[in-house]
Structures are given as C-alpha cells and as structure tokens.
Amino acid sequence: MKQPARITVRCPTCGHHMKVWNGALLRELRQTARLTQRAFGELVGVSSPYISDIERNRRSCPHGILEAYRELAGGRKSSTNS
C-alpha cells in the first residue's frame, strides 16, 4: 500500500527541516478548531473512524476533506519549506 506523502517543514525553535506526515498536521488543525473527530466527520459527511484513519496516515485524504481541513485553518495554504 502506498504511504501518504510527507511534507517538509522547518522547526520554529531550532530551524531544522523535518519530514512530517500530513495526518499529524490535519489533526492539529482539527484540534485547534476545537472539533472532535466525530463532529468533524459529521461536518464533512464521513465517520469518525474514517477521520481517525486519515489522521493516523492509514488512508489518504480525499480532496474534499482536505479542503474542509484547509477551511479550519482559515483558508491558509500550509507552508512547505524545503
């Protein structure tokens, strides 16, 4: 099975570049918006286990759900420094 893509981010503390799985960032966006997996799943029309699988990198994130995560971030695109 193909693994979800990683992105490269710069650590704000030490400046090192590190590879991060998308799921961890998506979870952080959802938690910052103070939504449970169940509430977010209902918002986008999928089950909470499906959201859990995305955030644990067991499933890739469909475009529509990715857009919903992006809206949680205020429409900002994530930074990918290389």
LINHU-V46593 format. One record per backbone hydrogen bond with DSSP energy under -0.5 kcal/mol. NH is the residue of the N-H (numbers start at 1). CO is the residue of the C=O. If there is no record, write none. Layout:
nh=NH co=CO
nh=NH co=CO
//
This chain:
nh=7 co=20
nh=9 co=7
nh=9 co=18
nh=11 co=16
nh=15 co=11
nh=18 co=9
nh=20 co=7
nh=22 co=5
nh=24 co=21
nh=25 co=21
nh=26 co=22
nh=27 co=23
nh=28 co=24
nh=29 co=25
nh=30 co=26
nh=31 co=27
nh=32 co=28
nh=33 co=29
nh=34 co=31
nh=35 co=30
nh=40 co=36
nh=41 co=37
nh=42 co=38
nh=43 co=39
nh=44 co=40
nh=45 co=41
nh=46 co=41
nh=51 co=47
nh=52 co=48
nh=53 co=49
nh=54 co=50
nh=55 co=51
nh=56 co=52
nh=57 co=54
nh=58 co=53
nh=59 co=53
nh=62 co=60
nh=66 co=62
nh=67 co=63
nh=68 co=64
nh=69 co=65
nh=70 co=66
nh=71 co=67
nh=72 co=68
nh=73 co=69
nh=74 co=71
nh=75 co=70
nh=76 co=73
//
